Amino acid sequence: MININSLGILGQFYSSLKESFKSIYKNSNFYEKKISKTFNNNFEYKPSPHLLSSIIKYQNKKYKIEDFAIESIWKNNLSLKDYEKLNNFFWFFSLDLKSSKKTTQTVIKNWISNNTQYQKKSWEFDLTAKRIISWLSNHKLTYEDSDEEYRSIFDHMVQKQTNHLLNEIKNPKEVENKMIGCAAIILTGLAYKNEKLYLINGLNLLKNIIKSSIDNQGFPKSRNIRQLIFYLKYLIIIREWFKESQNLIPEYIDETIYYLGSSYAFIWQNIKQDIFFNGNYSSENKEFDQYLKRLGYKFKNQINELGGYTILKNKKIIIAADIGSSPNKFFSNDYQAGALSFEIFSNDKKIISNSGYFSDKNNKFNKLSRSTALHCNLTIEDYSSCIFTKNENNLLIDKGLKVTKKNVVFENNYWKISGAHDGYLIRFGTNYEREIEFYPEQIKFIGYDRLLRKTPNTELKFDIRFHLDPRSKVMKTQDNKSILIEIDEEGWKFSCENFDINIDNGLYFGNKNSYKENQNIFISGMNNEEVQIIKWEISKLQ
């Protein structure tokens, strides 16, 4: 009998063998001839670099190409991060246009000389895609006033790298990299107008990406907010390239931007706040808003529920909750097990906050930030509501959950968000239900967390955590029944009559790949009943 471990070893062996054959093929003369089939077309459409300002961090200080060690720039012993930055050429966007064109073009010639044929490290898919976009967008330095020999080398290498992208675009596991590669292929097709192959293939690939990874409402199937904004940025860039090059904009691009924009209005523009669900942390969306305004994009959405989230608000209070099921395994690269968690804002201050997301997959904090305990949520026996499994450098969902019984009420004097999930059903035979009510006139939230057990023959430990902004100050009252919260001179009271409440230290990942210490309020108890209800209140101190 073949056991599971044997199958795993065989799978690893097959995967390793497959990668070895791929490597041999890409380094062969056959592959070199395949991707070297280019066309003697002129670089006609010159894209404006400012169209990329939504994805490029422009620095106030502009550098001259002469500031760099031109002769030795490719020979330095660089870290992987610096190597990638150097080889994707996005640093060209920080160059002063008064820089020497000749020197800039010499840098490109040197790179081409050292990388004429495919090399795994410098021809990585996303590096190649970004390099094409940068070379073509910075044409005033990379192409203008060059001689015929240089232009021939430049045109050939752009097309050769695009051929490589076309060959490889099915392989990247990260859909973001596929989108960048797709954008580079389309740009090459627009820049070299007489060659339709790139444009046709690029648009077909774009259709496939949209169809496979965005749902009918215009929200990524991953339910990832950052991915939504990423898609919107790149689709607008592609649309603007079509518009600027005086090509007909495909209808499905306009349609997808409309739906993504509607989702963006719901998740950000309506509230101007970052909500920490499923891979999200503090953003720079206000800069993106300015970009949209400059280009004339306006999005609207007045609904209260979309993409598995609900957001209710008035002039002073916002409550946002994750009421969506976990995504399919293939879309769970950045998923966090926070179903039925919530956040509360008061006068632009986050009173109750999830802990955010640590996006560096090589860091132990990435796994920690995915756990249910880092959300305003219930855990049983310190387990998360989803089970994750390691897949290369990613954690993917192995066993997810389904949210049911969703109900959202939004009236002038009464709000309610409720739902249930089965994330603890298999392991603990327990369904979890949450109901949150808000009374605007009293500025009071009342919550009910219910544990519904099929066979309550053993005791189970549960904790319900309510994480706080690092700036918050907390203090327990003398009767041990309430905890006072203060943030920016605004006071709130958390109370729970029938269960122990305490204050614990924790970690806050609200800023990208960094952490701060914060505090959380937690309710703890033991469960051995068929139905157990934990009631809590959060009210503003008048």
N, C-alpha and C positions, 0 to 999 in steps of 0.2 A: 504493500500500500504506500502510495506517495503522500507524505505529510505536507502540511502547509509550509513549513520551513524549506523543504526541498523545492517546492514550487517557487518560493521567493528567491532562492538562490539561482534557479534556472531562469527566472525572469530577469534578474540582475545580469546574468551571463549573456542572455540574448540582447538586452539593452546595450551592454558594453560592446558586444560584437557588432551591433548595428552602428553604433557611434564610430567604431574603428573603421568600418567600411565607408561611412560618410566622409570621414577625415581623409582617407586615401583617395576617394573620388574627387573631393574638392581641391586637393593638392596635385591632381593629375593634369597632364597636358590636355586631356579630353575636356575637362571642365574649363580649363583656361581658354581653349578654342571656342567653347560654347558661349561663355560670357563676353568674349571679345568680338562677337558679331555685332558691330555698331554701324552707324550710318553717317554719311557725310552731310549732316544737316547743320544749319546755322542756329546758334543760340539767339532766338528772336524775342520771345517774351521775357522781359527783365522785371521780376517781381520786386515790389517795394519792401524793404526790410521792416518798415514800421508795422506791416500787417502781422508780424510775429511778436509784437510787443506784449501779447497776452501770455506767451509762454517763455519769453526771454526776460531775464532780470537785467535790464539796462542799468549800468552804473553811471552815477553822476559824473565821475571822472572818466574821461576818454583817454585811451592809451595810444601811443604811436607804435607801429610795428617795429620801429627801430629800438624800442625799449626791450625787446626780447632778443635772446641770444640765438640769432637766426641759424648760424652754422651748426650749433650743438643741440638745438631744441629737441631733436628726435633721439639724441644719444643719452640724455640724462636718465639716471636710475630713478624712475618715478613710482609713486604709489599707484595702486590700481585706479583709485578715484581720480588722481591727477592725470594719469595716462588716458583715461576715458575723456576727461575734459579737453585734453589737448587734441585727441584724435577725432572728436566729434565736431571740432572747429566752431562751436558756438561762441567761443571767445572772440571770433571775428566781429561779432556784433558790438563789442566794446571798443573797437578800434576807431580812432579819429579818422574821418574821411580825408584829412590832410596827410595821413600816412602815405608813405611811398607805395605807389601801385606796383612798381617794379619789385620792391622788396617783398611785398605781400605775395606776388605771383611766384617769386623765387621760393618762398616757403611751401607753396603748393607743389611746385616742380620737385622740390626735395622730397616731399611726402610721396609723390607719385613714383619717383625714382626708387625709393625704399620699399614701396608697396605695389609694384607693378602687377604682381600676381597675388592671388588670394593668400592671405595669412590669417589664421584663426583669430588672433588677438586684435589686430587693427581693422579686420573686416567683420567684426561682430555686427549682427543685424541692426541693432538700434544705433550704433556708432556710424555705420554706413549711411543709414537713412538721414540722420541729423547732419552728417557731413555734406551730403548732396544738397539738402535744404540750405545750409549755410553758404556753400560755394555759390549757388545760384542766386541767393537773396542778397549777398554782398558783392554783386557783380561790379559795382563801381570801383572796388579794390581788386577783385579777383579776376576780372575779365577786361574791363575797359582799358583802352590804349595799349593793348597787348599786340605782339606780332603774330603773324599767321601760324608759325610753328607752335607757339605756346597755345593758341586757340585750338589747334588740331589735337594737341595732347590733352587739353582740358576737356574738350567736347567728348573725346573718346573715353576718358576715364569716368566722366559723369554717367555716360550711357552704360559703360561696362559695370559700374557699381549698381546701376539700376537693374541691369540684367541679373546680377547676383541677388538683389532683393526679390525679384520676380521668382527666382528659383527657390528662395528660402522662406517666403512669406507664410507658408503653411506650418513652419516648424516652431516659431516662437510660442511659448506657453502664455506669456503675458499679452493680453489683448491690446494693452496700451502700445506695446512695441509694434504690433501688427498695424495699428492705426497710424503710427509715425511712418512706418515703412510704406504704407498705402499712400500717405500724403506726399512722400518723396517721389514715388512712382508717378503720381498724377502731375506733380510739378514738372517733372522731366518731360512728360507728355505735352504739357502746355508750353514749356520753354522751347522745345524743339518741335515746332508745329507741324512740320511735314511728316513726322513719324507718328502715326496714329496708334501703333501697337501699345505703347506705354499708357496712353490715355484710356484706351478701351479696357485693357487689363486692370489698370488702377481703379477705374470706376466699377468694374465687376467685383473686384476684391472689396471695395468699400461697401457695396450692396450686401455682400455676404457678412461683413463685420456687423453692419447695422441689423440685419435680419437675425443673426445668431446671438447677439449680445444685448439688444435693447428690446424691451417689451412693447406691447401695443399702446401703452400710455406714455411712452417716451421716457421710461426710467430704465437704467441698466438692470439686467437680470441679477447682477451681483448685489443690488440694492446699495451700492457704494456711492456715497454723495460725491466724493472726490473724483471718482470715475465719470460720473455724470458731467461734471464741470470740464473734465479733460476732453470728453467726446465733444461737448459743445464748443470748446475752444478750437479744436482741430477742424471740425466741420465748418465753422465760420471762416477759418483761415482758407480752407479749400474753396469755399464759396467766393471769398474775396479774390482769390487768384483767378477764378473763372471770370468774375466780373471785370477785373482790371485788364485781363488779357482779351476782353471782348469776345468771350466764348459763351454760348448758351449754357445757363446754369441748369443742371439736371433737376427735374421736379422733385425727385425723392430727397435730394439734399435740402431743398427748401422745406419740405414737409418734416424731415427729421429734425432740423434746426427749430422749427416751430414747436414740436412736441418736447424736445429737450429744453428749450427756452421756457416753456410753460412749467416744466418740472423745476427748473432753476428758480423761477419766480416763486414757486411754492416753498422750496426748501431754503432759500436764502433771501431773495429780494423782498418778500413780504414781511420778513422779521429782522433782517440785517443782523442775524446772530448765527454763530456756529453751533450746531447741535452735534454732540459727540456720540454718533451711532455708526457702527459698521465701517471702521477704518477712517473716521473723520477726526480732524484736530483743527486748531486755529488756522484760519486761511488768510489769503490776501484778496478776497473776493471784491473788496471795495475798489481795488485797482482794476479788476476785470470789469466792474460796473462802469468805470470811466472809459475803458476801451470800447465797451458796447455802445455807450453814449456817443463817442466820437464817430463810430461807424454807423450810427442810426438804428441800432437794434433795440426794440422795446418788447418786453414780454409781460404777460399778465396771467394770473391764475387765482381765482377766488375760492377754490374748493378747500375742504378741511382735511382730506385724506388722499394720499397718493404714495405709490411705491412701497406700501407697507408701513407708512408713517402717518401720524395725525398731528396737526398743529392747530391749536386753538389760541386765540389772542383777542385782547382788547387794547385800549390805549396804554395800559400799564403792565398787564400780566400776559405772559406767554407760557403755555405748557405744551411740550412736544413729547411724543411717545412712540416707541417702536412696537407696532402691532402687526408686524409681518412675519411670515414663516421664514425659516432659514433658506438660503438659495441652494440651488443645485451644487453638488460638489465641485463641478468645473468652474463655477463662478464664486468660489468661497475663499480666494487667495487672501483677502483682507477682512473676512467676516469676523465679527465679535459676537459672543454668545450673550446678547443682551436683550432678548425678546421680552417685551412687556416692561422694559425699563423706561424711565421718563426723566425729563429735565424741566425746571421751573425758572423763569426769568421774571424779575420785578424791576421796572424802571431801568431796563438795560443791564441789570446785574443778575448774574446766574446764582440763584439761591440753592438749588439742587442740581448737581452736575454729575454726569458719568465721568470716568477718569481719563477719557481720551484714548489715543492709539499711538503706540510706538512702532513706526513703520519699518525700521531696519530689521530685515528678516534674519540677520546674523546675530542679533542681540537677544539675550534671554528675556528682555523686557517685552519683546514682541509677543511671545507666548503668554506672558502674564497679562498683558493688556487685552488679550482676547477672552479672558475668563469672565464668567458671570459675576464673580466677586468684585470685579472692578466696575460694575454697573450698579445703578440704583434698582436693586432687584433681590429676589429670593434665591438662596442656595440651600441645598440639602446635603448634609454630611460633607460640606466643603467641595462638592462637585459642581461643575458647570452644567448648564442645560443642554449643551451640545458636546459631542466627542470629536476631537480633532486627531488627524493622523499626519505624520510627516511624509511629505512627497518632495524629494530633492531638497530645495531650499525653502519650500512652502509648507505651511500647515493648512490642510484642507479638511473640510467636514467629512467625518466618517459616518456619524449618526447625527442627523439634524432633528429639527422639531417642526411641528405644525401648529400655527395659531388658529384658533376657532373662536366662536362666540363673540366676534368683534362687534362693538356697538359704540357709536360716537353721537353724543347729544350736545348741541351748541345753541343755547338760548340766552337771552339777555341776562337772566338771573340764575341760570343753572347750566353747568357744563358737566359732562360725564364721558369718561373713556374707560372701556372695559374689554377684556379679552381673556382667553385661556390658552395654555400650551401644554403639550404632552412630552416635554423634554425630560421629565423625571419619571415617566410612566414605566419604561422597561426596567430601569435599574431599581426604582423604589416603589413601583406600583402606585404612583401618585400623580394626579393631575393638578395643575396650578392655575388658579384664576386670580385676576387682579381687577379691581374696580376703583377708579379715582373720581371723586366728585369735587367740584369747585363751586363755591357760592360767592359770586363777585361782590355783592353788597357787604358781606362780612370779611371778604378777602381771606377765605378759609378753604383749605383742601382737606378732604376726608378720604382716607384710603382703606380698602378692605382687601387683604390678601387671604385667599382660601386654599387650604390643602385638602384635597379630596382623595382619600385612600380606598383601595379596593379590599385589602386585607390588613387592617391595622393591628397586627399581632406582635410587632416590635416597635421600640421607640426610635425615632429619627430626630437628629439634631437639625434645626434650621436656623438660618440667619437672614435677616433682611437689612440691606445696607442702603444708606442715603449719603452719597458722597458730596463733598462741599468744595467750593472754590478755595484755592490756597490762601486767599486773602481773608477768608472768613474766620471769625473768632467764635468759639463755642464755650458754653458753661452749663453745667448740670445744676438744676435747682435742688434745694435742700430736701424736698420730699421724694427725690429720685424718680419723679413721674414725668418730668419735662426737661428739655434741653433748649437753651436760648442760643440763637444764631444771630450774629451781627456782621454785616458787610457794608462798608462805606456808609456807616451811620444809620443803616436801615436794619430794624430788628424783627426777628421772626421767632416763633415758638414751635418746637416739635414735641408732641406728647403721645404717650401710649399707656393706657390705664392698666392693662392686665398682663403685660409682659415686661421683662427686664430690658431697659434701654441703656446703652453706654456709648462712650466716645472712643474711637480707635484711630491710630495713625495709619496713613496710607501713602500711595504714590499717585501723582497727577501727571498725565502724559498729554496735556492739552496743547503743548507746543512741539513741533516736529522733532522727533528723535532726541528729546530731552525730558527730564523729569524734575518735579518738585515734590516736597513733602506736603501732604494735605491731611485733612481729618475727615472722618465719616462717622455718622450716627448709625448704630446698628441695634436691631431688635433681635434677641436670641431666645430660643425656647426648645422644648422637646415636643414631638408630635406622636401620639399613639391613638388618635381618634379617626373615625371615618370622615368627619368634616370638622376642620378647625379653622376658625376665622380670627385673623389678627387685624385689629382696627388701630389706625394711627391718624394723627391730625397734624397739619402744618398751617399755622395761622399767623397773620401779620400783627405785630404789636402796634397799636394805634397811638 
